[in-house]
């Protein structure tokens, strides 16, 4: 899962750098005016990079996504099987206690004199 997450972050950073490099060519050459509009420019570049990285990840990260999904599915299945086994053991313990209670009640209560 960590590998897939790092790949997603890396793809976003790569898309952001490409968008920013292309964007810089068309930006204002005056540094004073550029600094006033820089936060807006960065936000727009981040949105474009996010959308493009989401689209690209559909194809580029298909294998990593499938592997991560398989690992998660295996962990969930294993947890459910362990939980069912514990419940089965608890059920057997309760059945044994019920059998002991039934055996104890058929002989009658013990006398205390």
ZIWOQUI-V858051 format. One record per helix or strand. SS is the DSSP state (H for helix, E for strand). FROM is the first residue (numbers start at 1). LEN is the number of residues. Records with the same first field share a line. If there is no record, write none. Layout:
BEGIN
SS = FROM-LEN ; FROM-LEN
END
This chain:
BEGIN
H = 2-24 ; 31-30 ; 62-45
END
